[in-house]
């Protein structure tokens, strides 16, 4: 059974992870995603700790989906913490039609940064 959304705890500077909880019926499940995994999921590197909550909110559906899938794959043990690391982030296979990497390409949610939009706009549309 999939976990459901609960509450945001926030960024843990000591563990370099973002903490949140999810619900398994009446039970609370503690979850964490490493800063590196958040960056990997978002297609960026080196996000400042002050921006982690905004980053988590933008990627929340994907992060919670990963946590729920991980929870479903392991035996239910009360008190278990679901910890998401970069190895848990699925990398999309690249195709020949993918743009050349510029350091800020499309992330796994198919959203783009303003920089990528500006770089890929035809010169006639930029006026």
C-alpha positions as CSV (number, residue, x, y, z in Angstrom):
1,X,0.0,0.0,0.0
2,X,1.5,3.4,-0.9
3,X,2.4,5.9,1.7
4,X,0.5,9.1,1.9
5,X,1.8,12.7,2.3
6,X,2.3,14.0,5.8
7,X,4.5,16.8,7.0
8,X,7.8,18.5,6.2
9,X,10.4,18.6,9.0
10,X,13.0,20.5,7.1
11,X,16.7,20.5,6.1
12,X,19.2,18.8,8.5
13,X,22.5,20.6,8.1
14,X,24.4,17.9,10.1
15,X,23.2,15.0,7.9
16,X,23.0,17.1,4.7
17,X,19.5,15.7,4.1
18,X,16.0,16.9,3.9
19,X,13.6,15.3,6.4
20,X,9.9,14.7,6.0
21,X,7.2,12.2,7.2
22,X,4.7,10.1,5.4
23,X,1.8,8.0,6.7
24,X,1.2,4.3,6.5
25,X,-2.5,4.3,7.6
26,X,-2.2,5.5,11.2
27,X,1.6,5.1,11.5
28,X,4.1,7.9,10.8
29,X,7.1,6.9,8.7
30,X,10.2,9.1,9.0
31,X,11.9,9.8,5.7
32,X,15.0,11.6,4.5
33,X,16.5,12.4,1.1
34,X,20.2,13.3,0.9
35,X,21.1,16.7,-0.6
36,X,23.0,14.9,-3.4
37,X,19.9,12.9,-4.2
38,X,17.7,16.0,-4.3
39,X,20.2,17.7,-6.7
40,X,20.4,14.5,-8.8
41,X,16.6,14.4,-9.1
42,X,16.4,18.1,-9.9
43,X,19.2,18.0,-12.4
44,X,21.4,20.5,-10.6
45,X,24.5,20.5,-8.4
46,X,25.4,22.4,-5.2
47,X,22.1,23.8,-4.1
48,X,22.5,26.1,-1.1
49,X,21.0,24.7,2.1
50,X,18.7,27.8,2.4
51,X,17.1,26.7,-0.9
52,X,16.5,23.1,0.1
53,X,12.9,23.5,1.2
54,X,11.9,25.2,-2.1
55,X,13.8,22.4,-4.0
56,X,12.0,19.7,-2.0
57,X,8.6,21.4,-2.6
58,X,9.3,21.5,-6.3
59,X,10.2,17.8,-6.4
60,X,7.9,16.6,-3.6
61,X,5.7,14.3,-5.7
62,X,8.7,12.5,-7.2
63,X,10.5,12.3,-3.8
64,X,7.4,10.9,-2.0
65,X,6.9,8.4,-4.8
66,X,10.4,7.1,-4.4
67,X,9.9,6.9,-0.6
68,X,6.6,5.0,-1.0
69,X,8.2,2.6,-3.5
70,X,11.1,1.9,-1.2
71,X,8.7,1.4,1.7
72,X,6.7,-1.2,-0.3
73,X,9.9,-3.2,-1.1
74,X,11.1,-3.8,2.4
75,X,9.4,-5.5,5.4
76,X,7.4,-3.2,7.6
77,X,9.4,-2.5,10.7
78,X,8.1,0.1,13.2
79,X,10.5,2.9,13.5
80,X,12.3,2.3,10.2
81,X,13.6,5.4,8.5
82,X,13.3,5.6,4.7
83,X,16.6,7.1,3.5
84,X,16.9,8.1,-0.2
85,X,20.3,8.4,-1.7
86,X,21.6,9.1,-5.2
87,X,21.6,5.4,-6.0
88,X,17.8,5.4,-5.6
89,X,17.3,8.0,-8.2
90,X,16.5,6.5,-11.6
91,X,18.5,8.0,-14.4
92,X,16.6,8.5,-17.7
93,X,18.3,6.9,-20.7
94,X,19.5,9.6,-23.1
95,X,18.4,9.5,-26.7
96,X,20.0,11.0,-29.8
97,X,17.3,13.8,-29.8
98,X,18.4,15.0,-26.3
99,X,20.0,18.4,-26.2
100,X,23.7,18.7,-25.6
101,X,24.3,19.0,-21.9
102,X,25.0,22.6,-20.8
103,X,25.0,22.1,-17.0
104,X,21.3,22.9,-16.7
105,X,19.3,20.6,-18.8
106,X,15.8,19.1,-18.4
107,X,15.2,17.2,-15.1
108,X,13.3,14.0,-14.6
109,X,10.1,15.9,-14.2
110,X,10.6,17.5,-17.7
111,X,10.8,21.0,-16.3
112,X,13.5,23.4,-17.5
113,X,15.3,26.2,-16.0
114,X,15.0,29.7,-17.5
115,X,18.6,29.4,-18.7
116,X,17.8,26.3,-20.8
117,X,14.7,28.0,-22.2
118,X,16.7,31.1,-23.1
119,X,19.5,29.1,-24.7
120,X,17.1,27.0,-26.9
121,X,14.9,29.9,-28.1
122,X,15.3,30.9,-31.7
123,X,17.0,34.3,-32.1
124,X,13.8,35.7,-33.7
125,X,11.7,34.8,-30.7
126,X,14.1,36.5,-28.2
127,X,13.2,40.0,-29.3
